[in-house]
Amino acid sequence: MSDRPEIDDVVFDDDNPEWTEADFARARPVEELPFAAAFPRSATHAPNDTMVMVPLPRDVVDT
């Protein structure tokens, strides 16, 4: 069995309410935000990066 909620279960979060039509109308793409230039998007990893998979025991992951 999965610990994930069912699709019909709705989770309400007062700290992050559902967006309204007005919220969507005010939204801007990340490229328009002033800090976007400080964090450029990259389609690929840097040439020196190497992807590595590390198997971990379940008891380490479930803590």
HELIX and SHEET records of a PDB file:
HELIX    1   1 GLU A   21  ARG A   26  1                                   6    
HELIX    2   2 VAL A   30  GLU A   32  5                                   3    
HELIX    3   3 ALA A   36  ALA A   38  5                                   3    
HELIX    4   4 ARG A   58  VAL A   61  1                                   4    
END                                                                             
